[in-house]
């Protein structure tokens, strides 16, 4: 390594120093999912970033998805994955697969990897953290009301277990399933789960990592990325169709979290190497921040 390279690395650390000092002891809820989870290399980078956060005194909470792994397992079982208005139709056979894949495959793998990279983590089934109510029938493509099965809306968060693990300086890793009032497992939207957890913990940051760079006025033009959005601008962006599809529940979850006391929310591209650290510890950032 040349002296110039060494100076550049030192300058990067000095740029990050005030952020490290500010965020020491603060809680960040990080939601990770979508195609950003497909590459082993991308998952490793993200988990190393999470371990780095823990090492510099931040309290990260990781909420993960797993939709593509669930769909693959359902195909193996001869079950077709169906969606109505973006919601996975989850019958009794499907909900068992959802719970098995998230709690016994994806979650333990992430916890184990964090340990391999020098961190400490504990996995949580969302059933031990999230309470939910079953969604009523939703309108399908034919305009008829359809029961989509064991799919829920988060109604409460039990934070005691998460807070205990954070106090032990370990990373809670939470799956997006919940317990209904009747004890049944309900499949819940991972973005909604992360937003609810962030609000309940009064986290300083809620960070969504997915497969888009953030909020863009033109999805085909990376230079149209909007660096900062205020919550009073969100409805206008939906009307203008800047926000569409799966971005809407993400942003609505961000707004709900901000209104519950979360300091700031971020939407960044989980495929970008070390996007998490670049967004948090550099002056420019790499995604969109949503503020109150």
N, C-alpha and C positions, 0 to 999 in steps of 0.2 A: 504493500500500500504506500502510495506516494505521500509526501508531506501535505500536498494540496488536498488529497482525499481525506487525510486525517483531520485537517482544518475544517473541511466541509462537514464531516461527521460531528465534530465538536460543536460547530455552529448549529446543527440540527438539534443537538441535545440542549443547547442553551435556549433555542427558540421554544422547545417543549417545556423547559423548566417552570415558567410561571403557570402553565396549565396544570402541571403535576402538583405544584404547591396549592393551587386553587381547588383541585378535585380530590385531594387526599382525604379519605374518610367519607367520600360521597358515594351514593348508590346510583348505578347506571343499569337500567333494564335493556337488554339487547335481544331483539327478535331476529332469528336467523332461519331462513327457509327458501323455498322455491328452487330454481335451477342453480342458485348460488351454492346449494348443498350437494350438487351432483358430482363435482370434481373433488377427488381426495386431496389434491394439492390446495384447492381453495379452502376446504374445511380445515386443513392443517394450518394454513396462514391465519385464518380467523381465530382458531383456538389458541394459537401462539399469541395473537394480539390480546385475547382475553386473559391469558396468563400474565402478559406484560402489565395489563391494567391492575391485576391483583398485586403484582410485585411492587408497583409504585404507590400502593395504598388505596386504590379505587375499589369499591365493592360491586363487582359485576354480578348480575343475575341474567342467566341465559334462558330464553324461551325458544324452543325449536319447533320447526315444522316436520314434515315427513310425508307430504301428500304423494310424491312420486313412488316412494317405497311402499306406501299403502296400496296404490293402484297396481303395482307389480305383484304384490302378494295376492290381491284379489283376482288378478288374471290367473295366477297359479291355481287358485281355488275354483276357477271356472265362474267367477262372479264378474259381471260387467260393471265398471265404474260409471255412475250416472250423476249428473249435476243439474240442479234446477236453480236458476238465477245465481249461479256461482257456488251454490251450496251442495256438498256431497250428499246424495241420498244414502242414508245409513240405516239399513235394516238390522235385525238381530245378529245375523251372520257377519255382516259388515262391521258392526261396532266391536265385535270380538277381535276381528282382524286389526282394526284401527288401534285398539288398546294394546294388543300384543306387539304390533310393529313399533308403536311409539314408546311404550314402557319397557319392552324387553329386547328391543333391537337398537333403535336409534338412540334413545336416552343413555343406556349403558355404554354404547360406543363413544359418545361424546365425553362422558364422565371419565372413561378410561384414557382417552386421548389427552385430556387436560392433565391427568396424572403423569402420562408419559412425557409431557412437555414441561414438567416441573411445577405444575400447579396442584391445587387440592380442590376437589369438587364433590358434591353430593347430588345424586339424582332424585327428583321428585316426580312421581306420577301426579298429573294435574288433579286427579281425584282427591289427593291429600291437601290441595291448595285452593282449588276453584269450586265454587258452587254455581249451579246453572239451572235454568228452567227450559223445558222443552219448547222448541219453536212451534207456533201454530202452523197449519198448512199454508204453503206459499203458492203463488200463482205460477203455473208452468207455461211452456211456450204455446200451449193451446188455449190459454186463458182460464184454465180450470184450476181449482184449489187442490193441491197435492200434499199429502202427508209425507214429509221427507225423513221420517223415522227419528232415530236417536241423535238429533242435532239440537244443540242448546245455545242459549244466550247467557253469558256470564252475569250472575247477579251478586256474587260476593267473593271475597278473597280472604282466606285464613292465613295471616302473615306470621304467626308465631314460629312455625318451623323454619321459614325463610330467614327471619330475623336471627334465630338461634345459630343457623349455619353461617350467616354473614358475620355474626359476632365471633365465630371461630375462625374467621378469615378464610372461609371456603366459598366456592362458587356454587350457588344453587342452579341446577339445570332442570327445567320444568317442561313437561310434555303438555300439549294442548288438548287434554281431556278433562272433564269435570264430573262431579257427582250431582245427580238430580235429587230432588226432594224425596223421591221414592227409592233412592239408593242406586238407581240405574246409572251406568256410565253414559255420558253424553259427549259427542264429538263437538268441539267448539273451534271457532276461527282462531288461529294462533295469533294474528294481529290483535284481535279483541282481547285475548287472554293476556298478552304482553301489556297492552294499555291498561287493563284492569289491575294487574300486578303493580305496574309503575305508579298508578294513582293511589293504590292502597299503601304502598311503601313511601309515598311522597318522594319518589326518586328525583334526583337532580336532572337526569336525562333519560329519555326513552328513544332508543335507536332502532330503526327498522333497516335491516340489511336484506336486499332482495336482488333482482336481476335488472334493475333500472338505476340510472345515475341519480335520480331524484325527481323533482317535478320539473318538467320541460314544457315550454309553450308549443314546441314542435318536436314530437317524439323522434323524428328523423334528423334532428339538428342538435347535436350535443351542446353547441354554443348557446342554445336557448334555455339552458338550465337556469332556474330561478333559485338564487342563493338563499333568500329569506322570504318566508310567507307569514303574514299575520293571520290569526284565526278569523278576523273580520273580513279577510279576502277569500276565504275558502268557498263560500257559497257562490261567489262570482266566478271562480275558477271552474266550479262544477257546471254552472250555466253556460260558460264559454266552451265547455267540453275539453278544457285543458286537463281536467281530472276526469277519468273514465274508468270503467271496469273495476279491476282489483285495487286500483289506487284510491278509490273513494273510501272503502272501509278502512284502509290504512290511515288516511288523513283524518277521517271522522274519529278514529280511535285516538289519534294524536291530539285532536282538539279536546276530546273528552278527558284525556289524561292531563292536559294543561289546565283545564277547568277544575281538576281535583288537586292541583297544587304541584304537578310536575314542572320542573324548571324550564325545560326546553326539549323539543323533540327533533329528531334528525331522520332523514331518509337518504340512504346511500347505497351504492352498488357493491354488493358483497363479492362480486367477481373481481373487483379491482384489488390488486395486491395491497394488503395492509390498509384498506380503506378506513377501517375503524380508527387506527392510530392517526391517519392523515386528517380525518375529520375532527378529532378531539384535540390533538396536540400540535396543530399548525395554525398559522394565522389565517390562511385562505380557506381551509376546509375543502371538501370534495363533493358535497351533496347539497341537499336542501335542508335548512333548519326552519322549523315551524315554531313561532313564538306567540305569546298571549297578547 
